[in-house]
């Protein structure tokens, strides 16, 4: 067995916030890395940096690839398509997209109730909605145009950006990082993101509905001010309880809101040597356990290359797995996380990691 993490049976936990009383009792749970998933790619294909994965209602896992292979790799290989669908056995069942038509530096994805998929890229100003077969259905924004006074911006290698964000566009974005789809009505929630500092909501047809969020001051970051974001809104998810979870990566916290944007609470991920504000951050991706109450919250800590398993109610870290490295079960630039209906965790790596690994859940 290559890697196993066990959560023991815990006492009953009762917590109250925002007038809601939740009761949580954690089951015993194990994870082990699956060395057989996914199956080998077609001959000649090679992965580049990966964005955040997502899962549809059939437990098809979408892997999004930035196609930024090296010149040396291009001599013998071709980049994979930007969007690839794998089944639970790890077979590639569909793929589509061209580098010059999908969002630049493709970064996040999410499926709606019809298994259409929305994607965004954190070097662009658009969101695109594709059918499950890869047909482009809707595009919000203009490719290459971002929410600044002149529609342009350049992000340097140190992540500094040469344009001030307007944080206000109703038909575009400024380097968005992630998407979440409301299962009740298919509204689109966008973590917008690297340039802007807001959550912006559109209906399923791409019509603007509302937004919230702004740039945090250093003091607001330290005190955990709700709705003020440090740098990257790196991911976003909606719980079964209808709450919106936003990754304030460099702020070392998950900010939780209702769907109107009212702040509910912080879930802090202050691990190891991380300080506030932190240039790398600890909250890179998140997902929920598949039980109805979603008793466990999984947070991907890119600074320490770990997955933290939290009690959802208290926010306490129960256990963690992973470490920096290139061996199976290790992570190199652990970037995005998703969870299927069986409770298996998928972690995609960016930078020089360039792979996705599945950690299979075994409940006792």
Secondary structure, 3 states (H helix, E strand, C coil): CCCEEEECCCCCEEEEECCEEEEECCCCEEEEEECCCCCCCCCCEECCCECCCEECCCCCEEEEECCCCCHHHHCCCEECCCEEEECCCCCEEEEECCCCCCCCCEEEEEECCCCCEEEEECCCCCEEEECCCCCEEEEECCCCCCCCCCCCCCECCCCCECCCCCCCCCCCCCCEEEEEECCCCCCEEEEECCCCCEEEEECCCCCEEEEECEECCHHHHHHCCCCEECCCEEEEEECCCCCEEEEEHHHCEEEEECCCCCEEEEEECCCCCCCCCCCCCCCCEEEECCCCCCCEEEEEECCCCEEEEEECCCCCEEEEECCECCCCCCECCEEEEEECCCCCEEEEECCCCCCEEEEEEEEC
